[in-house]
């Protein structure tokens, strides 16, 4: 539909093309199409959800977070997919404590565990080792396994290295102990 002559330059046609590329995981094209209709859909929660996730998949976390924060529909605000992408954006934007706060508000144990996994691994990737250690430690309590212990150990070593380098406060030693 989106590629047809009668629909290609319409808002629904561009939404169709964006949806097609979204399903194909071609997020660069998704953002091109959604960006072209942004002025018409800026207050639409469905639009902001899809555009935010597409931007995050491209590594444009600041823009992605802005889109996701425009959403007001409770259905989205309580949805795990939304919360996990918002947490990822907050981590990648250097605010892991806000991602941790999202985790603390979750009541579904299965979703909480999945979000902890996102927090643990994404914080580790960007060198936010304290929150990575907290997440790995919490996952280890929920599911004692060697992989969680190794992640926690590596994150604690990362915190210790940052303290020695003067990049983290000494008070973090108490937390990692």
N, C-alpha and C positions, 0 to 999 in steps of 0.2 A: 504494500500500500504506500509506504513512504517514498518509494522510488518511482511511483507512477507520475506521469506528466501532470495529472490533475491535483496531486497531493504533495508533490515534492517541496513546494515552497509555502506550505501551510503549517500552522502550529501542530495539528494532529499528525501530519506527514513527517515532520521533524521528530516528533515524539516517537513515532513508529520506528524510524531509522535508529534513534537512540536506543530504543528497547531491543531492537535486533542486535545492535553492536554490544549492548550490555550482556545479552545472552551468549554472544560469541566471546565475551571477555576482552573486547577491543575497546578499552576505556578511553583511549585517546580520541577515537571517533565519537564515542558517547559524549565526551565533554565538548567537542566541537558542535555537535547538534544541539545539545542542551544549552550551551552558551549562546547560541544564535536565537534562542527564544526566551532567554532569561528575563528580559524586561516585561514579558507578558505573563510569566509564571512565578515571579519572585515570591509571592505569598502562598503558593500552592505546596502543601506538605508533601504530596507524592513527588512533585518535581524536586523539592529540596532534599528529600531522602535519596532519590536516585542520583542527583547531581553531586551530593555530598559524598556518597560512596564511590562514585566514579572518580571524583577528584582525589579522594584518599588512595584509591588504587593507582593513581598516577604519581603519588607522593606529594601532592599539593595539600598538605595537612592543614595549613592555616585557612585556606579557602574552604576546604572540606568541613572543618569545624564550624566556620561561620554559617555555612548552609545548614548543617545539622542542627545548629542552635536556633534557627528560624522556625523549626517545627514546633507546632503547638498541640497537635492531635495526641490525645492520651494513648491511643492505640499504638502510635509510634514510640512515644516517650517511655512506654513500659515494655517495648519489644526488645528482646535480647540482641537481635541484629543491630538495631539502632544503637543500643547501649555499648555494644562491643566496638563498633566503629567510632563512636564518640570517645570512648576510652582510648582507643588507639591514636586518634588525633591528638588528644590531650597529652599522651605520652610523647608522641613525636614532636609536639610543640613545646616540650620541656616542662610539662606540668604533670608528672606522674602521681602526685598527691591527689589531684582531682580525679584521675582514673581510679585510684584506690578508693576514693569516696564513692564512686559509682559502684564498685564491688561491694562496699559495706552496706549499701542500700538494697542489694539483691536478696530476695527471700527464697528463690528457687535454688536448691542445692546444686543441681546439675548445671544450671546457667552460671552460678557462682564459680564452680570449678573451671568451667570453660573460660570465663573472664580472667580468672587467676592465671591461667595458662597464657593468655594474651599479655597480661601485665608482666608476668615473669620473663617471658621471652623477648618482648619488645623493649622493656626496660634494660634488659641485659645487652641487647643489640646497640642501644644508644648510650650505654655507660651510666645509666641510672640504677646503680647496683643495689642501693638500699631497698628500693621498692621491689626490685627483682628478688632479693633475698627474702623479703617479707612474703611475697607471693609464693615462691618455692617452698618456704617453711610452712605456710598455711596448706599448700597442696600436699606436702609430706604428711601433715597431721590427718588430712582427709583420706589419703591413699599412700601409705608408707611404701615407697619404692626407691630403688637405687638412683633412678634418673632424677627424682626430686632432690634427693640428698646431694647428688653431684652438682645440680644447678644451684642449690643453696650454697654449697661450699664455694663454687666458683664466684658467685655473686658476693659472698662475704669477703673473699680474697680481693675482689674488685673494690669493695668499700675500703678495705684496709689500705690498698695501694693509693686510693684517692686521699685518704687521711695523711699518709706519709708524704704525698706530693703536695699537701697543703690545699687540696681542692675540695675537701670535705671537712666538716667540723669534727673535733675529737669526740664529741658526745655520741657520734654514730657507733663508736666502739661498744658502748653499752648495748645498743640495739642489736648489733651483730652477734654479740656474745649471748 
